[in-house]
Amino acid sequence: MKRIMVTGGAGYIGSHTCKLLRQRGYEPVVYDNLIYGHRWAVKWGPLEVGDINDAHRLSQVMRTYKPVAVIHFAAFAYVGESVIDPEKYYLNNVLGTLNLLACMRANKIERIIFSSTCASYGLPTELPIAETHVQNPINPYGQSKLMIEKVLADYDRAYALRFVALRYFNAAGADPDGEIGESHEPETHAIPLLLDVASGKRECFTVYGNDYETEDGTCIRDYIHVTDLASAHVLALESLIQGAPSNVYNLGNGMGYSVKQLINCAEQITQTTINVEYGARRAGDPAVLVGDATKIIAELKWLPTFNKLEQIIETAWQWQNQAGKS
């Protein structure tokens, strides 16, 4: 059985990817410092606790398991925090990834799937956003991811280290089987925040800005189910194993939903009225972010299976109500 090292594999997207890796016949070896990840989310392979800035620990794990590739999720990902504390993001997301790549080279691991972001595009000048769109991040988080995309391109040319960078739009939903789901601290994602209000865990949901140039005045975003994200990672991995060259792909549904549509859908599924308050726009929030994923659909035959908002929120609600959720 081929082993895949999954950094950040105890986190939200990483754990869902580990489940699918195991279903596809791989053994995921989770490497996670458990700052944001959860032990309970590691169910399909061994957990090795360590930090990506710890070269000795990384190499130790690589020598022990001899993975054929790395899927790299380990990163700090709070946009607002990155503006307040950019050093934290550059030390972890950039320096930590450089350390990971050095350990990969030392251990002759030549394939990596990189968790990138649509935040690398910045404010869109055309919609939907294709991979050819100019990348001009407006926060340190997006900058840190773009820096690594450039590093990977350089490492490919210089060291033949092949990569696939996947630029996510808004990850959402939970495992349809109810085994794992979204659990962040602090929670910043709209859908779990809405469902927290619906279940009585929060008093209200804040809409940041209702004066955008959209049909109902609220922001429009592209939501993609976490299981579909996981599927894309496995397809990208298998493309590299089969000898494909390095590549970059968007991951989104190509459909935008406004915050008000999100609220209405959540109310229908939960059968509750969600208390909403309106706040000011957040700096740097574009009115519309919708991705064009036709490239990965054409080249890797990826096809989202949970592409309706109702499906996404329904799986999140099932997880929210899961007995014994940690």
Legacy VTK file of the C-alpha trace (Angstrom):
# vtk DataFile Version 3.0
C-alpha trace
ASCII
DATASET POLYDATA
POINTS 326 float
0.000 0.000 0.000
1.421 3.375 -1.025
1.799 5.852 1.797
0.982 9.532 1.484
2.208 12.056 4.045
-0.610 14.491 4.834
0.550 17.585 6.680
-2.363 19.161 8.523
-4.266 15.903 8.102
-6.038 16.312 11.445
-7.743 19.458 10.181
-10.986 20.031 8.321
-10.067 19.453 4.676
-7.108 17.227 5.522
-9.185 14.701 7.467
-11.766 14.411 4.685
-8.943 13.843 2.205
-7.447 11.138 4.426
-10.742 9.271 4.434
-10.877 9.299 0.641
-7.202 8.321 0.344
-7.885 5.224 2.422
-10.912 4.391 0.284
-8.695 4.643 -2.806
-6.138 2.230 -1.392
-3.518 4.589 0.079
-2.324 4.830 3.662
-2.457 8.465 4.816
0.236 9.321 7.361
-0.983 12.403 9.198
1.646 14.910 10.325
0.030 17.608 12.457
0.979 19.834 15.383
-2.646 19.724 16.627
-2.833 23.492 17.136
-5.979 23.559 15.012
-6.302 19.873 14.156
-8.069 17.197 16.228
-6.960 13.725 17.285
-10.518 12.473 16.811
-10.351 13.390 13.117
-7.451 10.978 12.451
-9.114 7.639 11.694
-7.599 6.238 8.510
-3.892 6.028 9.214
-1.225 6.834 11.787
-0.872 10.229 13.456
2.595 11.685 13.904
2.583 14.844 16.003
5.071 17.452 14.830
5.528 20.904 13.392
6.484 21.648 9.795
9.280 23.910 11.065
10.866 20.921 12.846
13.203 19.489 10.210
14.463 16.675 12.436
10.935 15.437 13.201
9.811 15.765 9.578
12.763 13.744 8.277
12.283 11.148 11.001
8.680 10.569 9.903
9.640 10.532 6.217
12.363 7.945 6.832
9.990 5.778 8.872
7.081 5.701 6.414
8.766 6.431 3.054
5.762 8.228 1.515
5.567 8.475 -2.274
4.116 11.994 -2.068
3.063 14.764 0.298
-0.314 16.487 0.455
0.370 19.768 2.216
-2.513 21.330 4.156
-0.603 22.589 7.206
-1.044 26.367 7.278
-2.544 29.218 9.234
-5.596 30.444 7.334
-7.325 33.342 9.096
-7.244 36.312 6.752
-7.923 38.930 9.418
-5.290 37.497 11.742
-2.749 37.533 8.910
-3.188 41.301 8.593
-2.697 41.822 12.343
0.176 39.344 12.708
1.847 38.759 9.323
5.010 37.369 10.898
3.066 34.357 12.201
1.899 33.613 8.653
5.238 34.038 6.933
7.075 31.959 9.553
4.594 29.086 9.292
3.131 29.173 5.789
6.300 30.223 3.967
9.276 29.241 6.122
7.569 26.065 7.297
6.808 25.010 3.735
10.392 25.726 2.644
11.520 23.469 5.474
9.080 20.769 4.345
10.377 20.982 0.771
13.987 20.713 1.959
13.116 17.573 3.925
11.298 16.155 0.919
14.366 16.678 -1.254
16.657 15.139 1.362
14.392 12.085 1.499
13.888 11.891 -2.274
10.143 12.606 -2.234
9.401 14.249 -5.561
5.632 14.948 -5.563
3.533 17.409 -3.589
-0.102 18.547 -3.679
-0.285 22.075 -2.307
-3.321 23.586 -0.622
-3.502 27.066 -2.132
-6.316 29.617 -2.208
-8.409 31.955 -4.300
-7.126 34.668 -1.922
-4.023 34.696 -4.128
-6.075 36.481 -6.813
-7.003 39.468 -4.665
-9.790 41.685 -5.969
-11.180 40.112 -9.152
-11.110 42.045 -12.402
-13.122 39.415 -14.292
-15.643 36.738 -13.359
-15.685 33.825 -13.098
-12.034 33.732 -12.003
-9.868 31.452 -14.146
-6.343 30.243 -13.376
-4.998 32.841 -15.813
-6.407 35.710 -13.721
-3.701 38.030 -12.384
-2.607 37.144 -8.841
-2.455 40.211 -6.622
-3.235 39.234 -3.008
-4.518 41.906 -0.639
-3.568 40.204 2.641
-0.554 38.314 4.055
-2.416 35.002 4.014
-2.932 35.225 0.254
0.631 36.464 -0.187
2.021 33.508 1.747
0.215 31.050 -0.507
1.272 32.855 -3.691
4.885 32.878 -2.506
4.826 29.099 -2.179
3.239 28.680 -5.611
6.215 30.601 -7.008
8.652 28.567 -4.929
7.120 25.337 -6.229
7.475 26.491 -9.832
11.141 27.274 -9.179
11.713 23.922 -7.463
10.084 22.129 -10.355
12.477 23.784 -12.818
15.578 23.373 -10.659
15.000 20.091 -8.819
12.280 18.283 -10.817
9.967 18.409 -7.791
6.533 18.099 -9.354
3.501 19.737 -7.787
-0.172 20.501 -8.184
-1.421 23.688 -6.519
-5.150 23.735 -5.818
-6.723 27.161 -5.367
-9.828 26.731 -3.219
-12.852 28.918 -3.083
-15.121 28.488 -0.009
-14.831 25.031 1.548
-18.050 23.979 3.253
-20.150 21.024 4.383
-19.192 17.812 6.159
-18.646 14.117 5.542
-22.016 12.695 4.368
-21.417 9.629 6.587
-21.152 11.859 9.661
-17.708 10.575 10.678
-15.932 13.943 10.510
-16.833 17.562 9.921
-15.948 21.189 10.444
-14.762 22.236 13.894
-12.654 25.396 14.122
-11.664 27.518 17.098
-12.263 30.326 16.488
-14.948 29.648 13.878
-15.013 32.143 11.010
-16.846 30.268 8.238
-20.344 31.454 7.425
-22.202 28.126 7.310
-21.133 26.748 10.709
-21.703 30.192 12.232
-25.242 30.219 10.847
-25.888 26.718 12.131
-24.543 27.657 15.559
-27.242 30.336 15.722
-29.889 27.883 14.515
-28.911 25.408 17.255
-28.799 28.043 19.986
-25.021 28.092 20.452
-24.737 31.701 19.285
-27.142 34.579 19.665
-26.963 36.008 16.152
-25.223 35.898 12.800
-23.472 39.034 11.571
-23.731 40.027 7.908
-20.771 42.220 7.039
-22.205 44.707 4.575
-25.573 44.784 2.817
-24.810 47.607 0.409
-22.737 45.751 -2.193
-23.549 46.033 -5.887
-25.269 42.658 -5.927
-28.920 41.763 -6.337
-29.668 41.685 -2.608
-26.765 43.857 -1.412
-24.740 41.074 0.236
-21.517 39.372 -0.851
-21.610 36.458 -3.258
-19.292 33.488 -2.788
-18.585 30.128 -4.428
-19.133 27.256 -1.953
-17.588 23.853 -2.578
-18.281 20.736 -0.546
-15.306 19.432 1.415
-15.751 15.907 0.004
-15.465 17.304 -3.523
-12.311 19.143 -2.449
-10.904 15.880 -1.119
-11.691 14.142 -4.396
-9.738 16.779 -6.314
-6.685 16.218 -4.112
-6.708 12.488 -4.780
-7.121 13.017 -8.530
-4.245 15.518 -8.508
-2.098 13.068 -6.554
-2.822 10.256 -8.969
-2.002 12.496 -11.929
1.476 13.096 -10.499
1.966 9.408 -9.663
1.100 8.610 -13.288
3.757 11.061 -14.493
1.794 14.210 -15.269
3.671 17.535 -15.175
3.148 20.184 -12.519
-0.076 22.143 -12.735
-2.391 24.638 -11.047
-6.171 24.296 -10.734
-9.095 26.227 -9.300
-11.537 24.369 -7.070
-15.032 25.803 -7.009
-18.542 25.077 -8.199
-18.710 28.020 -10.573
-21.932 29.158 -8.897
-22.281 32.079 -6.540
-24.634 32.390 -3.574
-25.214 35.578 -1.626
-25.088 35.758 2.159
-28.855 36.296 2.230
-29.372 33.186 0.083
-27.161 31.314 2.539
-29.301 32.488 5.453
-32.562 31.566 3.711
-31.284 28.109 2.824
-30.033 27.494 6.378
-33.418 28.553 7.782
-35.240 26.138 5.468
-33.000 23.200 6.398
-32.943 23.870 10.137
-36.609 24.926 10.269
-35.663 27.876 12.451
-35.554 31.642 12.138
-31.940 32.773 12.356
-31.313 36.004 14.216
-29.295 38.309 11.966
-27.548 41.630 12.555
-25.883 43.830 9.967
-22.400 45.205 10.366
-20.075 47.293 8.241
-18.210 45.871 5.294
-14.905 44.216 6.096
-11.883 45.786 4.433
-10.854 43.912 1.304
-14.045 41.866 0.915
-14.890 41.737 -2.813
-18.564 41.865 -3.755
-18.351 38.656 -5.793
-15.927 35.707 -5.808
-16.823 32.880 -8.158
-14.327 30.419 -9.609
-13.951 28.818 -13.014
-13.042 25.152 -12.519
-13.389 24.041 -16.136
-9.656 23.281 -16.343
-9.613 20.574 -13.657
-12.925 19.195 -14.918
-11.452 18.824 -18.405
-7.964 17.615 -17.486
-8.516 15.462 -14.376
-12.178 14.556 -14.982
-13.093 16.026 -11.605
-16.787 16.537 -11.084
-18.375 17.962 -7.923
-21.110 15.689 -6.622
-22.420 17.952 -3.830
-22.810 21.048 -5.952
-26.102 22.370 -4.601
-26.186 24.719 -1.647
-28.930 22.652 -0.008
-26.732 19.533 -0.097
-23.776 21.380 1.382
-25.741 22.903 4.256
-27.648 19.666 4.906
-24.422 17.704 5.508
-23.115 20.496 7.744
-26.364 20.453 9.748
-26.206 16.683 10.163
-22.684 17.047 11.528
-23.737 19.923 13.771
-26.340 17.651 15.381
-24.106 14.610 15.560
-24.308 12.939 18.953
-20.973 13.042 20.713
-19.420 15.562 18.322
-16.088 16.649 19.756
LINES 1 327
326 0 1 2 3 4 5 6 7 8 9 10 11 12 13 14 15 16 17 18 19 20 21 22 23 24 25 26 27 28 29 30 31 32 33 34 35 36 37 38 39 40 41 42 43 44 45 46 47 48 49 50 51 52 53 54 55 56 57 58 59 60 61 62 63 64 65 66 67 68 69 70 71 72 73 74 75 76 77 78 79 80 81 82 83 84 85 86 87 88 89 90 91 92 93 94 95 96 97 98 99 100 101 102 103 104 105 106 107 108 109 110 111 112 113 114 115 116 117 118 119 120 121 122 123 124 125 126 127 128 129 130 131 132 133 134 135 136 137 138 139 140 141 142 143 144 145 146 147 148 149 150 151 152 153 154 155 156 157 158 159 160 161 162 163 164 165 166 167 168 169 170 171 172 173 174 175 176 177 178 179 180 181 182 183 184 185 186 187 188 189 190 191 192 193 194 195 196 197 198 199 200 201 202 203 204 205 206 207 208 209 210 211 212 213 214 215 216 217 218 219 220 221 222 223 224 225 226 227 228 229 230 231 232 233 234 235 236 237 238 239 240 241 242 243 244 245 246 247 248 249 250 251 252 253 254 255 256 257 258 259 260 261 262 263 264 265 266 267 268 269 270 271 272 273 274 275 276 277 278 279 280 281 282 283 284 285 286 287 288 289 290 291 292 293 294 295 296 297 298 299 300 301 302 303 304 305 306 307 308 309 310 311 312 313 314 315 316 317 318 319 320 321 322 323 324 325
